[in-house]
Amino acid sequence: MEHFIVSARKYRPQTFKDVVGQQAITNTLENAIANNHLAQALLFCGPRGVGKTSCARILAKRINQDENTRPDEDFAFNIFELDAASNNSVDDIRNLIDQVRIPPQVGTYKVYIIDEVHMLSQAAFNAFLKTLEEPPKHAIFILATTEKHKIIPTILSRCQIFDFKRITVADARQHLIQIAKEENIEADEEALHIIAQKADGAMRDALSIFDRVVSFSGTTLSRKAVTENLNVLDYETYFLATDYILTNDIPQLLVQYNDILSRGFDGHHFIAGLASHFRDLMVCKNPPTIHLLEVGDSTKKKYYEQSQKTDMPFLLNAIEKANTCDLSYKTSRNQRLHVELCLMQIASINYDGEKKNDNSFIIPPSFYKVAPDTLKAVQNIPKSSEKSVKKTAPEPIQQERTSPSPVTYTAPIEATATNTIAAEPKPVLPKIEITKERVSGLSLKGLRHKKELQEKLEEQKVDITNLPREPFTEIAMQATWQEYVNKLSERGEKIIASNLEADTPKLNGTTITLEYPNATMKVEVERAQGPLLEYLKRKLSNYDITLDITVNEEVQRKYAYTPLEKYEKLKEQNPDLDILKRAFDLEL
């Protein structure tokens, strides 16, 4: 393992040219040293890990070198470093000022590097200001900071400022490729690209991550090993999820999300990454903007191909839903259900069937159902008889509204047989048409007409034994429940909507159970359960659904509403509260 720890020992920058991605700064410093125009106060500012302190050390060594300097001379006695994060008091600055007065014994300059200078206190800045205004000729100050805006303007006005930028992913990847070749490590470019992205513009972090992954994987570095070691989701995860979304394949999308959670990933990280993936697809809609993606050429091709399958309204709507889920993830009680509802809504955006113009629409479960008899028949059909089956299969009943053919999930069935078998038609409920014709009972003609209407109604009476009773999952029930609550809120029925959200409904067979802390909420929900059950039965295609509401008395006792009840609760926990009330004659 010691062989692979390479970043700190072998690849630390030795010259300005080794500072990756800072070519403009290095050229400026080289010219200033050559022409003796180097300022006595320099400020290196930029993100963490981009090489500010390393460049300061190289500069401190370089400015004392001349033609007669030995190669092994490092002028260590002329370089002083101060960590302002832990030495930010006035006394620390006074000690620094006392050292500045002493000229160097070897070399021309004494260099003082103050790291994280923005951490100095206000008094320390004021004590340092006088020395910075009139520094001795032999003193050069190099201030390094990640937050330039926190430094007082009087200090900034006396410094020559160098802004260090983040190292691009392409430069970091190219540097890692060079290191891998020198260390005889076989590394995929995609794997090194993921490391460069994870480093977020810091070459130091990229080398540290490279060391860790190589120590774990050995001399062969693959994309899979990097993603497992760094615990990141690669591009293929989001490409597959987007394919499921574009085909309205909600079941497989939920299965993939469950697999992601089982591997230890956070749902918040996944939904944020999915939003970024949609953003990248939007950027790739036009070829001139593809270069904005900092990915490999093969990955850019995948982004472009998938972006051509989407349209701009879908991407904008999907990004909006994913960002809304991202913002409300921390405040959600059931975070997994929260992400699953968002995924189902995104997968329902391009649904071609009948849907209402609400933003929370989800494809109904009946879209994915296949009759058990049809599955059994298809499993027993040989491949050679596919054409004959197609001819003899019953044609689906034409309904009033047309909808796309449902997605079928028959893993043990051959794909060709699945496509040739028509799904078994659902039982069509007869419609009862009640005429509003007035009938008078004072004449024989009126009595005869009334009798005819009654006979007609008896003929059209619905047979409750033929009502659909399709199975459904608890997740589908909770999603439909939330749809109904949202509709109540849109209609202004806030009280009943709040009562329905007070407890998460649970499924026991076909019975939905709820538990409330008091009987008042139970009564309110029981009064409004008629339309609720009708909505659930119709959406879930199961007319055996019932509602069971209970009151938990123990939970009810935990609530204190009036000031007196609150006082009694507190007095039970601390009896001395009553003594305090009587001693000071307090009122409730």
C-alpha positions in Angstrom: 0.0 0.0 0.0 2.9 2.3 0.7 3.8 2.2 -3.0 0.5 3.8 -4.0 0.8 6.8 -1.7 2.2 9.1 -4.4 0.5 12.5 -4.2 2.2 14.0 -1.2 5.7 12.7 -1.9 6.2 12.6 -5.7 3.8 15.0 -7.4 3.9 18.0 -5.2 4.7 21.1 -7.4 8.3 22.0 -7.6 8.1 24.9 -10.1 5.5 27.4 -11.2 4.9 25.3 -14.3 3.9 22.4 -12.1 1.0 24.4 -10.7 -1.8 22.8 -12.8 -4.3 25.2 -14.4 -2.7 28.5 -13.2 -0.6 29.3 -16.2 -1.5 33.0 -16.3 -0.5 33.5 -12.7 2.8 31.6 -13.0 3.8 33.6 -16.0 3.1 36.9 -14.2 5.2 35.8 -11.2 8.1 34.6 -13.3 8.2 38.0 -15.2 7.9 39.9 -11.9 10.9 38.0 -10.4 13.0 38.3 -13.6 12.4 42.1 -13.9 12.6 42.7 -10.1 9.1 44.2 -10.1 7.6 41.9 -7.4 5.4 43.7 -4.9 6.1 43.4 -1.2 2.5 42.4 -0.4 0.8 39.7 -2.4 -2.7 38.2 -1.9 -3.5 34.8 -3.3 -7.2 34.1 -3.2 -9.3 31.3 -4.5 -11.1 28.1 -3.6 -9.5 25.5 -1.4 -7.1 23.0 -2.9 -6.2 25.0 -6.0 -2.5 25.6 -5.0 -2.3 28.9 -3.2 0.0 27.8 -0.4 2.1 25.6 -2.7 2.6 28.5 -5.1 3.5 30.8 -2.2 6.2 28.3 -1.0 7.6 28.0 -4.6 7.7 31.8 -4.8 9.4 32.1 -1.5 12.2 29.7 -2.6 12.4 31.2 -6.2 12.9 34.9 -5.2 16.1 34.1 -3.2 17.7 32.2 -6.0 20.4 33.7 -8.2 23.1 32.4 -10.6 25.4 31.3 -7.8 22.8 29.5 -5.7 23.3 25.8 -5.2 20.5 23.5 -6.5 19.9 21.9 -3.1 19.6 25.3 -1.3 16.0 25.8 -0.1 16.3 28.9 2.0 14.2 27.4 4.8 15.4 30.0 7.3 14.0 32.8 5.1 10.5 31.4 4.9 8.0 31.8 7.8 4.4 30.4 7.8 1.6 31.5 10.0 -1.8 29.8 10.2 -4.2 32.6 10.9 -7.0 30.2 11.6 -5.3 29.2 14.9 -3.1 32.3 15.5 -5.4 35.2 14.9 -4.8 37.3 18.0 -3.0 40.7 18.4 -0.1 39.0 20.2 0.5 36.6 17.3 0.7 39.6 14.9 3.1 41.4 17.3 5.4 38.5 17.4 5.4 38.5 13.6 6.2 42.2 13.5 9.1 41.6 15.8 10.5 39.0 13.4 10.1 41.3 10.4 12.6 43.8 11.8 15.5 41.3 11.6 17.1 41.2 8.1 17.9 37.8 6.5 21.3 36.2 7.1 21.3 34.2 3.9 19.6 35.4 0.7 17.9 38.7 -0.2 14.4 38.4 1.2 12.5 37.0 4.1 9.1 35.7 3.0 6.1 35.6 5.5 3.2 33.4 4.4 0.0 34.0 6.3 -2.5 31.3 5.4 -6.3 31.8 5.9 -5.7 35.5 6.6 -9.4 36.3 6.6 -9.5 34.6 10.0 -7.6 37.4 11.7 -9.5 39.4 14.2 -10.3 43.1 13.7 -7.6 44.1 16.2 -5.1 41.9 14.6 -5.8 43.4 11.2 -5.3 46.9 12.7 -2.0 45.8 14.3 -0.8 44.3 11.0 -1.8 47.3 8.9 1.1 49.6 9.9 3.7 47.1 9.0 2.0 46.3 5.7 1.9 50.0 4.8 5.7 50.5 5.3 7.4 47.1 5.1 11.1 46.7 5.3 12.9 46.3 2.0 13.9 42.7 2.9 10.3 41.6 3.8 7.7 40.1 1.4 4.2 39.2 2.7 2.1 36.5 0.9 -1.4 36.3 2.2 -3.6 33.4 1.2 -7.3 33.2 1.7 -10.4 31.5 0.4 -12.8 34.4 1.3 -11.4 37.7 -0.1 -14.5 39.6 0.8 -13.8 39.2 4.5 -10.5 41.1 4.3 -10.8 44.8 5.2 -10.4 47.2 2.2 -7.3 48.9 3.7 -5.4 45.6 3.5 -6.7 44.9 0.0 -5.6 48.3 -1.3 -2.0 47.5 -0.4 -1.8 44.1 -1.9 -1.1 42.8 -5.4 -4.1 40.4 -5.9 -3.9 37.1 -7.7 -7.2 35.2 -8.2 -6.7 31.4 -8.4 -9.5 29.7 -10.3 -10.7 26.1 -10.0 -8.8 23.6 -12.1 -11.0 22.3 -14.9 -12.1 18.7 -14.9 -10.3 18.2 -18.2 -7.0 19.5 -16.9 -7.3 17.4 -13.7 -8.2 14.3 -15.6 -5.2 14.8 -18.0 -2.9 15.2 -15.0 -4.2 12.0 -13.4 -3.7 10.2 -16.7 -0.1 11.2 -16.7 0.4 10.1 -13.1 -1.3 6.7 -13.8 1.1 6.2 -16.7 4.2 7.0 -14.5 2.9 4.7 -11.8 2.1 1.8 -14.2 -1.6 1.9 -13.3 -4.2 0.9 -15.8 -7.0 3.4 -15.4 -10.2 4.0 -17.4 -10.6 7.6 -18.5 -14.2 7.5 -17.2 -12.9 6.5 -13.8 -10.4 9.3 -13.8 -13.1 11.7 -14.9 -15.2 10.8 -12.0 -12.3 11.4 -9.6 -11.7 14.8 -11.2 -15.3 15.7 -10.9 -15.4 14.6 -7.2 -12.3 16.8 -6.5 -14.4 19.9 -7.5 -11.5 21.9 -9.0 -8.9 21.0 -6.4 -5.9 19.1 -7.7 -4.8 18.2 -4.1 -8.1 16.5 -3.5 -7.9 14.7 -6.8 -4.6 13.2 -5.9 -5.8 12.2 -2.4 -8.9 10.5 -4.0 -6.7 8.9 -6.6 -4.4 7.5 -3.8 -7.4 6.1 -1.9 -9.0 4.4 -4.8 -5.8 2.9 -6.1 -5.1 1.5 -2.6 -8.5 -0.1 -2.7 -8.4 -1.4 -6.3 -4.7 -2.1 -7.0 -3.1 -1.4 -10.4 -6.3 -1.7 -12.3 -8.7 1.3 -11.9 -12.2 0.8 -13.4 -15.2 3.0 -13.3 -17.2 0.5 -11.2 -14.4 0.5 -8.6 -14.3 4.3 -8.4 -18.1 4.6 -8.0 -18.2 2.0 -5.3 -15.2 3.4 -3.4 -16.4 7.0 -3.6 -20.1 6.1 -3.1 -21.3 8.1 -6.1 -24.0 7.4 -8.6 -22.6 7.2 -12.1 -24.1 8.4 -15.4 -25.6 5.0 -16.3 -28.0 5.2 -13.2 -29.5 8.4 -14.4 -29.6 7.3 -18.1 -31.5 4.2 -17.1 -33.9 6.2 -14.8 -34.6 8.6 -17.7 -35.4 5.7 -20.1 -37.9 4.4 -17.6 -39.4 7.9 -17.2 -39.7 8.4 -21.0 -41.5 5.1 -21.4 -43.9 5.8 -18.4 -42.5 2.7 -16.8 -43.3 3.6 -13.1 -42.9 0.1 -11.6 -39.4 -0.4 -13.0 -38.5 3.1 -11.9 -39.5 2.4 -8.3 -37.6 -0.9 -8.4 -34.5 0.9 -9.5 -35.0 3.5 -6.7 -35.3 0.7 -4.2 -32.1 -0.8 -5.4 -30.3 2.6 -5.1 -31.5 2.9 -1.5 -30.4 -0.7 -0.7 -26.9 0.2 -1.8 -26.7 2.9 0.9 -27.4 6.0 -1.3 -29.5 8.9 0.0 -32.7 9.7 -1.7 -31.9 13.4 -1.5 -28.7 12.8 -3.4 -30.5 10.8 -6.1 -33.2 13.4 -6.7 -30.7 16.2 -6.9 -28.6 14.3 -9.3 -31.7 13.5 -11.4 -32.4 17.2 -11.7 -28.8 17.9 -12.8 -29.2 15.1 -15.4 -32.3 16.8 -16.8 -30.3 20.1 -16.9 -27.5 18.3 -18.8 -30.1 16.9 -21.3 -31.5 20.4 -21.8 -28.0 21.8 -22.5 -27.4 19.0 -25.0 -30.5 19.7 -27.0 -28.4 21.8 -29.4 -25.0 20.7 -30.6 -23.2 24.1 -30.0 -23.8 23.8 -26.2 -22.6 20.2 -25.8 -19.1 21.5 -24.9 -20.6 22.9 -21.7 -20.7 19.4 -20.2 -17.4 18.4 -18.6 -17.7 14.7 -19.5 -15.9 12.4 -21.9 -16.7 12.2 -25.6 -18.5 8.9 -25.3 -20.7 10.2 -22.5 -21.5 13.4 -24.5 -22.7 11.2 -27.3 -25.1 9.4 -24.8 -26.4 12.7 -23.5 -27.0 13.9 -27.0 -28.8 10.8 -28.1 -31.1 10.8 -25.0 -31.8 14.5 -25.3 -33.2 14.0 -28.8 -35.9 11.8 -27.2 -37.1 14.6 -25.0 -38.7 17.9 -25.6 -38.2 21.2 -23.8 -41.6 21.4 -22.0 -41.0 17.9 -20.5 -37.5 18.8 -19.3 -38.6 22.1 -17.7 -41.5 20.4 -16.0 -39.3 17.5 -14.8 -36.7 20.0 -13.4 -39.4 21.9 -11.6 -40.8 18.8 -9.9 -37.3 17.5 -9.0 -36.3 20.9 -7.5 -39.5 21.1 -5.5 -38.9 17.6 -4.1 -35.3 18.6 -3.4 -36.3 21.7 -1.4 -39.0 20.0 0.7 -37.1 16.7 1.2 -35.7 17.7 4.7 -39.1 18.7 6.0 -40.9 15.6 4.8 -41.8 13.0 7.4 -41.9 10.1 4.9 -38.9 11.0 2.7 -38.9 7.8 0.7 -42.6 8.2 -0.2 -41.9 11.9 -1.0 -39.3 11.0 -3.6 -41.4 8.1 -5.0 -44.3 10.4 -5.6 -42.0 12.8 -7.3 -40.7 10.1 -9.6 -44.2 8.9 -10.4 -45.3 12.4 -11.3 -42.3 12.9 -13.5 -42.9 9.6 -15.3 -46.5 10.7 -15.9 -45.7 13.9 -17.7 -45.7 12.4 -21.2 -48.7 10.1 -20.6 -50.9 10.1 -23.7 -54.0 8.8 -22.1 -56.8 10.8 -20.4 -55.5 12.9 -17.5 -56.7 15.9 -15.7 -54.9 19.3 -15.9 -53.4 19.1 -12.4 -49.7 19.2 -11.6 -49.8 16.1 -9.4 -51.3 13.6 -11.9 -50.0 10.0 -11.7 -50.7 7.2 -14.2 -53.4 5.0 -12.7 -52.4 1.5 -11.6 -54.8 -0.2 -14.0 -52.4 1.0 -16.8 -49.9 -1.7 -15.7 -52.2 -4.6 -15.0 -52.4 -7.9 -16.9 -55.2 -10.3 -16.3 -54.0 -13.6 -14.6 -55.8 -15.8 -17.1 -54.0 -14.0 -20.0 -50.6 -14.5 -18.3 -51.3 -18.2 -17.8 -52.4 -18.6 -21.4 -49.4 -16.8 -22.8 -47.0 -19.0 -20.7 -48.4 -22.2 -22.2 -48.3 -21.0 -25.8 -45.4 -22.3 -27.9 -43.5 -19.9 -30.1 -44.6 -21.5 -33.3 -48.3 -20.8 -32.6 -47.9 -17.0 -32.1 -49.8 -16.1 -35.3 -52.7 -18.3 -34.6 -53.0 -16.9 -31.1 -53.1 -13.4 -32.5 -56.0 -14.3 -34.7 -58.1 -16.0 -32.1 -57.4 -13.6 -29.2 -60.5 -11.6 -28.2 -60.5 -8.0 -29.3 -60.6 -5.4 -26.5 -63.9 -3.6 -26.0 -64.0 -0.2 -27.5 -64.7 2.3 -24.7 -65.7 5.9 -25.0 -62.2 7.3 -24.3 -59.1 5.9 -26.0 -55.9 5.3 -23.9 -52.5 3.9 -24.8 -52.0 0.1 -24.4 -51.0 -0.8 -20.9 -47.4 -1.8 -20.0 -47.2 -5.5 -19.3 -44.7 -7.1 -17.0 -44.3 -10.8 -17.8 -40.7 -11.7 -17.0 -41.0 -15.5 -17.7 -42.9 -14.9 -21.0 -41.2 -14.5 -24.4 -41.3 -10.9 -25.6 -43.0 -11.7 -28.9 -45.8 -13.6 -27.3 -46.5 -10.8 -24.9 -46.8 -8.3 -27.8 -49.3 -10.5 -29.7 -51.7 -11.2 -26.9 -54.4 -8.7 -26.3 -55.1 -7.9 -22.7 -58.3 -9.3 -21.2 -61.0 -6.6 -21.3 -62.1 -5.1 -18.0 -65.8 -5.5 -17.0 -67.7 -2.4 -18.2 -70.0 -1.1 -15.6 -73.5 -0.4 -17.0 -74.6 3.2 -16.9 -78.0 4.0 -15.3 -79.7 6.8 -17.1 -82.4 8.3 -14.9 -84.9 10.4 -16.8 -86.2 13.6 -15.4 -89.6 13.2 -17.0 -92.4 14.1 -14.6 -95.1 11.4 -14.1 -98.5 12.2 -12.7 -100.1 9.5 -10.4 -103.6 10.9 -10.8 -104.4 9.1 -14.1 -104.2 5.6 -15.4 -101.8 6.7 -18.1 -99.5 8.2 -15.4 -99.6 5.0 -13.3 -98.8 2.9 -16.3 -95.9 5.1 -17.3 -94.5 5.0 -13.7 -94.6 1.2 -13.8 -92.7 1.1 -17.0 -90.0 3.4 -15.6 -89.6 1.1 -12.5 -89.2 -1.9 -14.7 -86.6 -0.2 -16.8 -84.6 0.7 -13.7 -84.8 -2.9 -12.5 -83.3 -4.0 -15.8 -80.4 -1.5 -15.5 -79.6 -2.4 -11.9 -75.9 -2.9 -11.4 -74.7 -6.4 -10.4 -72.3 -5.7 -7.5 -70.7 -9.2 -7.9 -69.2 -8.1 -11.3 -67.5 -4.9 -9.9 -63.7 -4.9 -10.3 -61.6 -6.1 -7.4 -58.1 -5.6 -8.7 -55.2 -5.9 -6.2 -53.2 -2.8 -5.3 -50.2 -1.9 -3.2 -50.0 0.3 -0.2 -47.8 2.8 -2.1 -50.4 3.2 -4.8 -53.1 3.6 -2.2 -51.1 6.3 -0.3 -50.4 8.1 -3.6 -54.1 8.1 -4.5 -54.9 9.2 -1.0 -52.6 12.2 -1.4 -54.2 13.1 -4.7 -57.6 13.3 -3.0 -56.2 15.5 -0.2 -54.6 17.8 -2.8 -58.0 18.1 -4.6 -59.7 19.0 -1.3 -57.1 21.7 -0.6 -57.6 23.2 -4.1 -61.3 23.3 -3.5 -60.8 25.2 -0.2 -61.8 22.3 2.1 -58.8 22.8 4.3 -60.2 21.2 7.5 -61.0 17.8 6.2 -57.8 17.8 4.1 -55.8 18.5 7.3 -57.6 15.7 9.1 -56.8 13.2 6.3 -53.1 14.2 6.5 -52.9 13.9 10.3 -52.1 10.2 10.0 -50.5 8.1 7.3 -53.0 5.5 6.0 -52.0 1.9 6.3 -53.3 -1.1 4.3 -54.5 -4.3 5.9 -55.9 -6.4 3.0 -58.5 -4.2 1.5 -59.1 -2.2 4.7 -57.4 1.2 5.1 -56.7 1.9 8.8 -56.3 5.3 10.4 -55.5 6.3 14.0 -56.4 9.7 15.5 -55.6 11.3 18.8 -59.3 12.3 19.5 -62.8 11.4 18.7 -63.6 14.7 17.0 -61.2 14.1 14.1 -62.7 10.6 13.8 -66.2 11.9 13.5 -65.1 14.5 10.9 -63.5 11.9 8.7 -66.4 9.5 9.0 -68.8 12.2 7.8 -66.6 12.7 4.7 -65.7 9.1 4.0 -68.3 8.6 1.3 -66.7 10.7 -1.5 -63.3 9.5 -0.3 -64.1 5.8 -0.6 -65.8 6.4 -4.0 -62.6 8.1 -5.3 -60.3 5.4 -3.9 -62.5 2.5 -5.4 -62.7 4.2 -8.8 -58.9 5.1 -9.0 -57.6 1.8 -7.6 -60.3 -0.4 -9.5 -61.2 -2.2 -6.3 -64.7 -1.9 -4.8 -63.9 -4.0 -1.7 -62.1 -1.1 0.0 -63.3 -0.1 3.4 -62.1 2.4 6.0 -61.3 1.6 9.7 -60.8 4.6 12.0 -59.7 4.2 15.6 -58.9 6.6 18.4 -55.7 6.1 20.5 -56.6 7.3 24.0 -52.9 7.3 25.1 -52.0 9.7 22.4 -55.0 11.8 23.3 -53.8 12.3 26.8 -50.5 13.7 25.6 -52.1 16.8 24.2 -52.8 19.8 26.4 -54.9 22.6 24.9 -55.9 25.1 27.5 -53.4 27.0 29.8 -54.7 25.1 32.8 -54.1 21.7 31.1 -50.6 22.8 30.1 -49.9 23.9 33.7 -51.1 20.6 35.1 -48.9 18.7 32.6 -45.9 20.7 33.7 -46.7 20.3 37.4 -46.8 16.5 36.9 -43.2 16.6 35.6 -42.0 19.1 38.2 -44.0 19.5 41.4 -41.9 22.5 42.5 -43.7 24.5 39.8 -46.7 24.7 42.1 -44.5 26.1 45.0 -43.2 28.7 42.6 -46.7 29.7 41.6 -47.9 30.1 45.2 -44.7 32.0 46.3 -45.0 34.7 43.7 -48.8 34.6 43.5 -48.7 33.9 39.8 -51.8 33.7 37.6 -52.3 31.4 34.6 
